[in-house]
Amino acid sequence: MNPKKPVITRRDFVRGSAVAAGAGLTGILKPSGNAAPVDEDELWRVFHEPPISARPFVRWWWNGDKVTAKEILRELDVMKTAGIGGFELNPIRFPDDSDPLNVPVLTWLSPEWSAAAKTASGGAPAPALEK
């Protein structure tokens, strides 16, 4: 064997790698004869109506910490209708507490704020309880 001559050329290595990778992918993508039949109707239903735990979650801003139980439940209904599976609650305080709608500002972690958060968590769907 000539020490200066490579055992395999770079071109042969790349060509062989591509063939091997293609063969491997073909083996992965090709269904085996032992695979269980797929119920396409069930697959379609699960794709269009995924479980709550598989739906997107959103960041829910409580702007100015001005929320009411009625509005919380309304917004939860809107999120559910839109297919949202859950939320991360983000209360933020505005520098100016003036409000033409006269909605009171909730102080973070006060009993009123905690009651509002409890309303939100109680009205939200529970993925762990989903059947």
DSSP file (Angstrom, degrees, kcal/mol; ACC not computed):
  #  RESIDUE AA STRUCTURE BP1 BP2  ACC     N-H-->O    O-->H-N    N-H-->O    O-->H-N    TCO  KAPPA ALPHA  PHI   PSI    X-CA   Y-CA   Z-CA
    1    1 A M              0   0    0      0, 0.0     6,-0.0     0, 0.0     3,-0.0   0.000 360.0 360.0 360.0 134.0    0.0    0.0    0.0
    2    2 A N    >   -     0   0    0      1,-0.1     3,-0.7     4,-0.1     0, 0.0  -0.695 360.0-150.7 -80.8 120.0    1.3    3.4   -1.0
    3    3 A P  T 3  S+     0   0    0      0, 0.0    -1,-0.1     0, 0.0     4,-0.1   0.755  95.2  52.1 -65.9 -23.1    1.5    5.7    2.1
    4    4 A K  T 3  S+     0   0    0      2,-0.1    -2,-0.0    -3,-0.0     0, 0.0   0.721  94.4  79.7 -84.8 -21.2    0.9    8.8    0.0
    5    5 A K  S <  S-     0   0    0     -3,-0.7     4,-0.0     1,-0.0    -3,-0.0  -0.762  85.9-123.9 -89.6 124.3   -2.2    7.5   -1.7
    6    6 A P        -     0   0    0      0, 0.0     3,-0.1     0, 0.0    -4,-0.1  -0.292  10.1-129.5 -65.6 151.2   -5.3    7.8    0.4
    7    7 A V  S    S+     0   0    0      1,-0.2     2,-0.4    -4,-0.1    -2,-0.0   0.884  96.7  14.3 -65.7 -38.6   -7.3    4.7    1.1
    8    8 A I  S    S-     0   0    0      4,-0.0    -1,-0.2     3,-0.0     2,-0.1  -0.998  83.8-124.2-137.8 139.6  -10.4    6.5   -0.1
    9    9 A T     >  -     0   0    0     -2,-0.4     4,-2.4    -3,-0.1     5,-0.2  -0.404  24.4-116.0 -80.1 160.0  -10.7    9.7   -1.9
   10   10 A R  H  > S+     0   0    0      1,-0.2     4,-2.8     2,-0.2     5,-0.2   0.915 117.2  53.4 -60.4 -42.5  -12.7   12.6   -0.6
   11   11 A R  H  > S+     0   0    0      1,-0.2     4,-2.6     2,-0.2    -1,-0.2   0.920 109.7  47.3 -59.7 -45.2  -15.1   12.3   -3.6
   12   12 A D  H  > S+     0   0    0      2,-0.2     4,-2.7     1,-0.2    -1,-0.2   0.883 111.7  51.8 -64.3 -37.9  -15.7    8.6   -2.9
   13   13 A F  H  X S+     0   0    0     -4,-2.4     4,-2.6     2,-0.2    -2,-0.2   0.942 112.5  44.2 -62.8 -48.2  -16.3    9.4    0.8
   14   14 A V  H  X S+     0   0    0     -4,-2.8     4,-2.4     2,-0.2    -2,-0.2   0.926 115.5  48.0 -63.5 -44.7  -18.9   12.1    0.1
   15   15 A R  H  X S+     0   0    0     -4,-2.6     4,-2.1    -5,-0.2    -2,-0.2   0.925 114.1  46.7 -62.0 -44.9  -20.6   10.0   -2.6
   16   16 A G  H  X S+     0   0    0     -4,-2.7     4,-2.6    -5,-0.2    -1,-0.2   0.875 111.4  51.8 -65.5 -37.5  -20.7    7.0   -0.2
   17   17 A S  H  X S+     0   0    0     -4,-2.6     4,-3.0     2,-0.2     5,-0.2   0.912 109.6  49.4 -65.0 -42.2  -21.9    9.1    2.7
   18   18 A A  H  X S+     0   0    0     -4,-2.4     4,-2.5     2,-0.2    -2,-0.2   0.910 113.0  46.6 -64.1 -41.8  -24.8   10.5    0.5
   19   19 A V  H  X S+     0   0    0     -4,-2.1     4,-2.4     2,-0.2    -2,-0.2   0.926 114.3  47.5 -65.5 -44.0  -25.8    7.0   -0.6
   20   20 A A  H  X S+     0   0    0     -4,-2.6     4,-2.4     2,-0.2    -2,-0.2   0.914 113.3  48.0 -64.4 -42.2  -25.6    5.6    2.9
   21   21 A A  H  X S+     0   0    0     -4,-3.0     4,-2.7     2,-0.2     5,-0.2   0.916 112.1  49.8 -64.5 -41.7  -27.6    8.6    4.3
   22   22 A G  H  X S+     0   0    0     -4,-2.5     4,-2.3    -5,-0.2    -2,-0.2   0.892 111.2  48.9 -63.3 -39.6  -30.2    8.2    1.6
   23   23 A A  H  X S+     0   0    0     -4,-2.4     4,-2.1     2,-0.2    -1,-0.2   0.895 111.4  50.2 -66.6 -39.6  -30.5    4.5    2.3
   24   24 A G  H  X S+     0   0    0     -4,-2.4     4,-1.8     2,-0.2    -2,-0.2   0.920 111.9  47.1 -64.8 -43.1  -30.9    5.2    6.0
   25   25 A L  H  X S+     0   0    0     -4,-2.7     4,-3.2     2,-0.2     5,-0.3   0.885 109.4  54.0 -66.1 -37.9  -33.6    7.8    5.3
   26   26 A T  H  X S+     0   0    0     -4,-2.3     4,-2.1     1,-0.2    -1,-0.2   0.916 109.1  49.0 -61.5 -40.8  -35.4    5.5    3.0
   27   27 A G  H  < S+     0   0    0     -4,-2.1    -1,-0.2     2,-0.2    -2,-0.2   0.854 114.4  45.5 -66.5 -34.0  -35.4    2.8    5.7
   28   28 A I  H  < S+     0   0    0     -4,-1.8    -2,-0.2     1,-0.2    -1,-0.2   0.916 118.4  40.5 -74.0 -43.9  -36.7    5.3    8.2
   29   29 A L  H  < S+     0   0    0     -4,-3.2    -2,-0.2    -5,-0.1    -3,-0.2   0.749  96.0  88.5 -79.7 -24.0  -39.4    6.8    6.0
   30   30 A K  S  < S-     0   0    0     -4,-2.1     2,-0.1    -5,-0.3    -4,-0.0  -0.634  83.3-124.2 -77.6 122.6  -40.5    3.5    4.5
   31   31 A P        -     0   0    0      0, 0.0     2,-0.1     0, 0.0    -2,-0.1  -0.409  23.7-126.5 -67.6 140.4  -43.2    2.0    6.6
   32   32 A S    >   -     0   0    0     -4,-0.1     3,-1.3     1,-0.1    -4,-0.0  -0.424  18.9-114.6 -80.7 161.8  -42.5   -1.6    7.7
   33   33 A G  T 3  S+     0   0    0      1,-0.2    -1,-0.1    -2,-0.1     0, 0.0   0.680 114.5  58.9 -69.0 -16.9  -44.9   -4.4    7.1
   34   34 A N  T 3  S+     0   0    0      2,-0.1    -1,-0.2     0, 0.0     2,-0.0   0.434  77.0 121.8 -92.5  -0.2  -45.4   -4.7   10.8
   35   35 A A    <   -     0   0    0     -3,-1.3     3,-0.1     1,-0.1     0, 0.0  -0.353  69.0-112.6 -67.6 141.7  -46.7   -1.2   11.4
   36   36 A A        -     0   0    0      1,-0.1    -1,-0.1    -2,-0.0    -2,-0.1  -0.457  40.3 -98.3 -69.7 144.0  -50.1   -0.8   12.9
   37   37 A P        -     0   0    0      0, 0.0     2,-0.5     0, 0.0    -1,-0.1  -0.356  36.5-126.5 -64.2 144.6  -52.7    0.6   10.5
   38   38 A V        -     0   0    0     -3,-0.1     2,-1.2    -2,-0.0     3,-0.1  -0.813   7.3-137.1 -96.8 127.2  -53.3    4.3   10.9
   39   39 A D     >  -     0   0    0     -2,-0.5     4,-2.5     1,-0.2     3,-0.2  -0.716  19.4-167.8 -81.0  99.6  -56.9    5.5   11.5
   40   40 A E  H  > S+     0   0    0     -2,-1.2     4,-2.4     1,-0.2    -1,-0.2   0.826  83.0  55.2 -64.1 -32.5  -56.8    8.5    9.2
   41   41 A D  H  > S+     0   0    0      2,-0.2     4,-2.2     1,-0.2    -1,-0.2   0.914 110.8  45.1 -65.5 -41.7  -60.1    9.9   10.5
   42   42 A E  H  > S+     0   0    0     -3,-0.2     4,-2.6     2,-0.2     5,-0.2   0.903 112.4  51.5 -67.9 -41.3  -58.8    9.9   14.0
   43   43 A L  H  X S+     0   0    0     -4,-2.5     4,-2.0     1,-0.2    -2,-0.2   0.918 111.5  47.9 -60.4 -43.8  -55.4   11.4   13.0
   44   44 A W  H  X S+     0   0    0     -4,-2.4     4,-2.2     2,-0.2    -2,-0.2   0.905 111.8  49.7 -63.0 -43.4  -57.3   14.2   11.2
   45   45 A R  H  X S+     0   0    0     -4,-2.2     4,-2.5     1,-0.2    -2,-0.2   0.925 111.7  47.3 -63.7 -45.0  -59.6   14.8   14.2
   46   46 A V  H  < S+     0   0    0     -4,-2.6    -1,-0.2     1,-0.2    -2,-0.2   0.858 111.5  52.3 -66.1 -34.5  -56.6   15.0   16.6
   47   47 A F  H  < S+     0   0    0     -4,-2.0    -1,-0.2    -5,-0.2    -2,-0.2   0.914 117.8  36.4 -66.4 -42.3  -54.8   17.4   14.2
   48   48 A H  H  < S+     0   0    0     -4,-2.2    -2,-0.2     1,-0.2    -1,-0.2   0.721 130.2  32.2 -84.6 -22.1  -57.8   19.7   14.0
   49   49 A E  S  < S-     0   0    0     -4,-2.5    -1,-0.2    -5,-0.2    -2,-0.1  -0.565  82.6-178.0-131.6  68.9  -58.9   19.4   17.6
   50   50 A P        -     0   0    0      0, 0.0    -3,-0.1     0, 0.0     5,-0.1  -0.243  37.5 -91.9 -67.3 157.6  -55.6   18.8   19.6
   51   51 A P    >   -     0   0    0      0, 0.0     3,-1.9     0, 0.0     4,-0.4  -0.286  39.9-106.8 -63.1 157.0  -55.8   18.2   23.3
   52   52 A I  G >  S+     0   0    0      1,-0.3     3,-1.6     2,-0.2    33,-0.0   0.867 119.5  60.5 -54.1 -39.5  -55.5   21.3   25.4
   53   53 A S  G 3  S+     0   0    0      1,-0.3    -1,-0.3    74,-0.2    32,-0.1   0.692 105.3  48.8 -65.2 -17.6  -52.0   20.4   26.5
   54   54 A A  G <  S+     0   0    0     -3,-1.9    -1,-0.3     2,-0.1    -2,-0.2   0.400  92.9  96.8-101.3   1.2  -50.9   20.5   22.8
   55   55 A R  S <  S-     0   0    0     -3,-1.6    29,-0.1    -4,-0.4    28,-0.1  -0.493  85.2 -88.6 -88.2 160.5  -52.4   23.9   22.0
   56   56 A P        -     0   0    0      0, 0.0    29,-3.1     0, 0.0    30,-0.8  -0.336  35.2-143.1 -68.3 149.3  -50.4   27.1   22.1
   57   57 A F  E     -a   86   0A   0     28,-0.2     2,-0.3    27,-0.2    30,-0.2  -0.789  15.9-155.7-105.9 154.9  -50.1   29.1   25.3
   58   58 A V  E     -a   87   0A   0     28,-1.8    30,-2.5    -2,-0.3     2,-0.7  -0.855  22.8-111.3-128.1 162.4  -50.1   32.9   25.3
   59   59 A R  E     -a   88   0A   0     -2,-0.3     2,-0.7    28,-0.2    30,-0.2  -0.872  33.2-154.7 -92.7 119.5  -48.8   35.7   27.5
   60   60 A W  E     -a   89   0A   0     28,-2.8    30,-2.9    -2,-0.7     2,-0.4  -0.857   6.1-154.8-103.9 108.9  -51.9   37.4   29.0
   61   61 A W  E     -a   90   0A   0     -2,-0.7     2,-1.0    28,-0.2    28,-0.1  -0.693  10.3-157.9 -86.1 128.5  -51.2   41.0   30.0
   62   62 A W  E >   -a   91   0A   0     28,-1.9     3,-2.2    -2,-0.4    30,-1.8  -0.783  27.3-147.6 -99.7  84.6  -53.4   42.6   32.7
   63   63 A N  E >  S-a   92   0A   0     -2,-1.0     3,-1.3     1,-0.3    30,-0.1  -0.325  74.3  -6.9 -62.4 124.2  -52.7   46.1   31.6
   64   64 A G  T 3  S-     0   0    0     28,-0.7    -1,-0.3     1,-0.3    42,-0.2   0.554 109.0 -90.5  71.1   7.2  -52.6   48.5   34.5
   65   65 A D  T <  S+     0   0    0     -3,-2.2    41,-3.0    27,-0.6     2,-0.7   0.873  88.4 141.4  52.1  38.0  -53.8   45.7   36.8
   66   66 A K    <   +     0   0    0     -3,-1.3     2,-0.3    39,-0.2    -1,-0.2  -0.810  21.3 134.9-113.0  88.8  -57.3   46.9   35.9
   67   67 A V        -     0   0    0     -2,-0.7     2,-0.3    37,-0.3    49,-0.1  -0.940  35.5-158.6-134.1 155.3  -59.4   43.7   35.6
   68   68 A T     >  -     0   0    0     -2,-0.3     4,-2.6     1,-0.1     5,-0.2  -0.911  33.2-113.6-127.6 158.9  -62.7   42.5   36.8
   69   69 A A  H  > S+     0   0    0     -2,-0.3     4,-2.3     1,-0.2     5,-0.2   0.906 117.6  52.7 -58.4 -42.3  -64.0   39.0   37.2
   70   70 A K  H  > S+     0   0    0      1,-0.2     4,-1.8     2,-0.2    -1,-0.2   0.912 111.8  45.1 -61.3 -43.4  -66.6   39.5   34.4
   71   71 A E  H  > S+     0   0    0      2,-0.2     4,-2.7     1,-0.2    -1,-0.2   0.872 110.0  55.2 -70.0 -36.8  -63.8   40.7   32.0
   72   72 A I  H  X S+     0   0    0     -4,-2.6     4,-2.2     1,-0.2    -2,-0.2   0.943 110.4  45.2 -59.4 -47.9  -61.5   37.9   33.0
   73   73 A L  H  X S+     0   0    0     -4,-2.3     4,-1.9     2,-0.2    -1,-0.2   0.860 112.1  52.3 -66.3 -35.4  -64.1   35.3   32.2
   74   74 A R  H  X S+     0   0    0     -4,-1.8     4,-2.0    -5,-0.2    -1,-0.2   0.932 110.8  47.0 -64.7 -45.2  -65.0   37.0   28.9
   75   75 A E  H  X S+     0   0    0     -4,-2.7     4,-2.5     1,-0.2    -2,-0.2   0.864 109.0  54.7 -67.2 -35.0  -61.3   37.0   27.8
   76   76 A L  H  X S+     0   0    0     -4,-2.2     4,-2.5     2,-0.2    -1,-0.2   0.905 107.9  50.2 -62.5 -40.6  -60.9   33.4   28.8
   77   77 A D  H  X S+     0   0    0     -4,-1.9     4,-2.5     2,-0.2    -2,-0.2   0.901 109.5  51.1 -62.9 -40.6  -63.9   32.5   26.5
   78   78 A V  H  X S+     0   0    0     -4,-2.0     4,-1.8     2,-0.2    -2,-0.2   0.928 111.6  47.2 -62.3 -44.9  -62.2   34.5   23.7
   79   79 A M  H  <>S+     0   0    0     -4,-2.5     5,-2.7     2,-0.2     4,-0.4   0.908 112.1  49.8 -63.6 -41.5  -59.0   32.6   24.2
   80   80 A K  H ><5S+     0   0    0     -4,-2.5     3,-1.4     1,-0.2    -2,-0.2   0.922 109.8  50.6 -63.4 -43.4  -60.8   29.2   24.3
   81   81 A T  H 3<5S+     0   0    0     -4,-2.5    -1,-0.2     1,-0.3    -2,-0.2   0.848 107.9  54.1 -62.1 -34.1  -62.7   30.1   21.1
   82   82 A A  T 3<5S-     0   0    0     -4,-1.8    -1,-0.3    -5,-0.2    -2,-0.2   0.527 121.7-108.2 -78.9  -5.4  -59.4   31.0   19.4
   83   83 A G  T < 5 +     0   0    0     -3,-1.4     2,-0.2    -4,-0.4    -3,-0.2   0.662  62.0 158.6  89.3  17.0  -58.0   27.5   20.4
   84   84 A I      < -     0   0    0     -5,-2.7    -1,-0.3    -6,-0.2   -27,-0.2  -0.561  28.1-161.2 -76.3 137.4  -55.6   28.8   23.1
   85   85 A G        -     0   0    0    -29,-3.1     2,-0.3    -2,-0.2   -28,-0.2   0.654  61.5 -28.1 -95.0 -17.6  -54.5   26.0   25.5
   86   86 A G  E     -a   57   0A   0    -30,-0.8   -28,-1.8    -7,-0.1     2,-0.3  -0.980  56.7-126.9-178.3-178.4  -53.3   28.2   28.4
   87   87 A F  E     -a   58   0A   0     -2,-0.3     2,-0.5   -30,-0.2   -28,-0.2  -0.977  11.1-135.6-148.6 159.0  -51.7   31.4   29.5
   88   88 A E  E     -a   59   0A   0    -30,-2.5   -28,-2.8    -2,-0.3     2,-0.4  -0.989  35.1-132.7-112.8 119.4  -48.9   33.0   31.4
   89   89 A L  E     +a   60   0A   0     -2,-0.5   -28,-0.2   -30,-0.2   -30,-0.0  -0.594  26.3 179.3 -80.1 127.8  -50.3   35.8   33.5
   90   90 A N  E     -a   61   0A   0    -30,-2.9   -28,-1.9    -2,-0.4     2,-0.4  -0.809   6.2-169.3-130.2  90.7  -48.4   39.1   33.3
   91   91 A P  E     -a   62   0A   0      0, 0.0     2,-0.4     0, 0.0   -28,-0.2  -0.649   9.8-175.1 -78.8 133.5  -49.8   41.9   35.4
   92   92 A I  E     -a   63   0A   0    -30,-1.8   -28,-0.7    -2,-0.4   -27,-0.6  -0.968  17.4-136.0-129.7 149.0  -48.3   45.3   34.7
   93   93 A R        -     0   0    0     -2,-0.4   -28,-0.1   -29,-0.2   -30,-0.1  -0.858  14.4-136.9-105.6 133.4  -48.8   48.7   36.3
   94   94 A F        -     0   0    0     -2,-0.4   -31,-0.0     1,-0.1     3,-0.0  -0.612  16.2-129.0 -83.5 148.5  -49.3   51.9   34.4
   95   95 A P  S    S+     0   0    0      0, 0.0     2,-0.6     0, 0.0    -1,-0.1   0.832  99.8  53.3 -65.4 -30.0  -47.4   55.0   35.7
   96   96 A D        -     0   0    0      1,-0.1    -2,-0.1     2,-0.1     0, 0.0  -0.929  68.0-164.8-110.0 119.8  -50.7   56.9   35.5
   97   97 A D        +     0   0    0     -2,-0.6    -1,-0.1    -4,-0.1     2,-0.1   0.366  47.8 123.9 -86.0   6.2  -53.6   55.4   37.4
   98   98 A S        +     0   0    0      4,-0.0    -2,-0.1     2,-0.0     0, 0.0  -0.418  35.4 178.1 -69.3 143.8  -56.3   57.6   35.7
   99   99 A D    >   -     0   0    0     -2,-0.1     3,-1.2     1,-0.1    -2,-0.0  -0.924  29.6-156.1-150.4 118.8  -59.0   55.6   34.0
  100  100 A P  T 3  S+     0   0    0      0, 0.0    -1,-0.1     0, 0.0    -2,-0.0   0.727  99.0  56.3 -68.0 -18.7  -62.0   57.0   32.2
  101  101 A L  T 3  S-     0   0    0      2,-0.1     0, 0.0     0, 0.0     0, 0.0   0.512 104.5-130.0 -89.3  -4.8  -63.8   53.6   32.7
  102  102 A N    <   +     0   0    0     -3,-1.2    -4,-0.0     1,-0.2     0, 0.0   0.859  47.5 159.9  58.0  39.9  -63.4   53.8   36.5
  103  103 A V        -     0   0    0    -37,-0.1    -1,-0.2     1,-0.0    -2,-0.1  -0.827  42.5-118.7 -88.4 125.5  -62.0   50.3   36.8
  104  104 A P        -     0   0    0      0, 0.0     2,-0.5     0, 0.0   -37,-0.3  -0.301  20.6-117.0 -67.7 148.5  -60.1   50.1   40.1
  105  105 A V        -     0   0    0    -39,-0.1     2,-0.4    -8,-0.1   -39,-0.2  -0.728  26.6-139.8 -83.2 127.9  -56.4   49.3   40.0
  106  106 A L        -     0   0    0    -41,-3.0     2,-0.5    -2,-0.5     3,-0.0  -0.748  12.2-129.5 -89.4 134.8  -55.6   46.0   41.8
  107  107 A T    >   -     0   0    0     -2,-0.4     3,-2.5     1,-0.1     6,-0.5  -0.723  38.1 -98.6 -83.6 129.1  -52.5   46.0   44.0
  108  108 A W  T 3  S+     0   0    0     -2,-0.5    -1,-0.1     1,-0.3     4,-0.0  -0.210 103.4   1.5 -54.0 129.5  -50.3   43.0   43.1
  109  109 A L  T 3  S+     0   0    0      1,-0.2    -1,-0.3     2,-0.1    -2,-0.0   0.535  95.7 137.1  66.3  12.1  -50.9   40.1   45.5
  110  110 A S  S <> S-     0   0    0     -3,-2.5     4,-3.0     1,-0.1     5,-0.2  -0.346  74.8-100.2 -72.4 167.4  -53.5   41.9   47.5
  111  111 A P  H  > S+     0   0    0      0, 0.0     4,-2.0     0, 0.0     5,-0.1   0.880 126.4  49.6 -57.3 -37.1  -56.6   39.9   48.4
  112  112 A E  H  > S+     0   0    0      2,-0.2     4,-2.0     1,-0.2     5,-0.1   0.917 112.3  46.4 -68.1 -42.7  -58.5   41.5   45.5
  113  113 A W  H  > S+     0   0    0     -6,-0.5     4,-2.5     1,-0.2     5,-0.2   0.921 112.3  50.8 -64.6 -43.1  -55.7   40.7   43.0
  114  114 A S  H  X S+     0   0    0     -4,-3.0     4,-2.3     1,-0.2    -1,-0.2   0.873 108.4  52.3 -62.6 -37.4  -55.5   37.2   44.4
  115  115 A A  H  X S+     0   0    0     -4,-2.0     4,-2.2    -5,-0.2    -1,-0.2   0.896 109.6  49.5 -64.6 -39.5  -59.2   36.7   43.9
  116  116 A A  H  X S+     0   0    0     -4,-2.0     4,-2.2     2,-0.2    -2,-0.2   0.911 111.2  48.5 -64.9 -42.4  -58.9   37.9   40.3
  117  117 A A  H  X S+     0   0    0     -4,-2.5     4,-2.6     1,-0.2    -2,-0.2   0.879 110.5  51.8 -64.9 -37.3  -56.0   35.4   39.7
  118  118 A K  H  X S+     0   0    0     -4,-2.3     4,-2.6     2,-0.2    -2,-0.2   0.891 108.0  51.7 -65.9 -38.8  -58.1   32.7   41.3
  119  119 A T  H  X S+     0   0    0     -4,-2.2     4,-2.0     2,-0.2    -2,-0.2   0.923 111.3  48.4 -60.6 -43.7  -61.0   33.6   38.9
  120  120 A A  H  X S+     0   0    0     -4,-2.2     4,-0.8     1,-0.2    -2,-0.2   0.922 114.8  43.3 -64.2 -44.6  -58.6   33.3   36.0
  121  121 A S  H  < S+     0   0    0     -4,-2.6    -1,-0.2     1,-0.2    -2,-0.2   0.850 114.5  50.8 -72.3 -32.3  -57.2   30.0   37.1
  122  122 A G  H  < S+     0   0    0     -4,-2.6    -1,-0.2     1,-0.2    -2,-0.2   0.818 112.5  46.0 -72.9 -30.4  -60.7   28.6   38.0
  123  123 A G  H  < S+     0   0    0     -4,-2.0    -1,-0.2    -5,-0.2    -2,-0.2   0.575  96.3  94.2 -87.3  -9.6  -62.1   29.6   34.6
  124  124 A A  S  < S-     0   0    0     -4,-0.8     2,-0.1    -3,-0.2   -38,-0.1  -0.505  85.8-102.3 -82.3 151.1  -59.2   28.2   32.6
  125  125 A P        -     0   0    0      0, 0.0    -1,-0.1     0, 0.0    -2,-0.1  -0.409  29.9-133.9 -67.6 148.8  -59.2   24.7   31.2
  126  126 A A    >>  -     0   0    0      1,-0.2     3,-1.2    -2,-0.1     4,-0.6  -0.889  13.6-166.5-109.1 104.1  -57.2   22.2   33.1
  127  127 A P  G >4 S+     0   0    0      0, 0.0     3,-0.9     0, 0.0   -74,-0.2   0.839  87.9  59.0 -58.7 -33.8  -55.0   20.0   30.8
  128  128 A A  G 34 S+     0   0    0      1,-0.2    -2,-0.0     3,-0.0     0, 0.0   0.784 108.2  45.6 -67.1 -25.5  -54.3   17.5   33.6
  129  129 A L  G <4 S+     0   0    0     -3,-1.2    -1,-0.2     2,-0.0     2,-0.1   0.489  86.4 118.1 -94.7  -3.9  -58.0   16.8   33.9
  130  130 A E    <<        0   0    0     -3,-0.9     0, 0.0    -4,-0.6     0, 0.0  -0.366 360.0 360.0 -67.0 139.6  -58.6   16.5   30.2
  131  131 A K              0   0    0     -2,-0.1    -1,-0.1     0, 0.0    -3,-0.0   0.388 360.0 360.0-100.6 360.0  -59.9   13.2   29.0
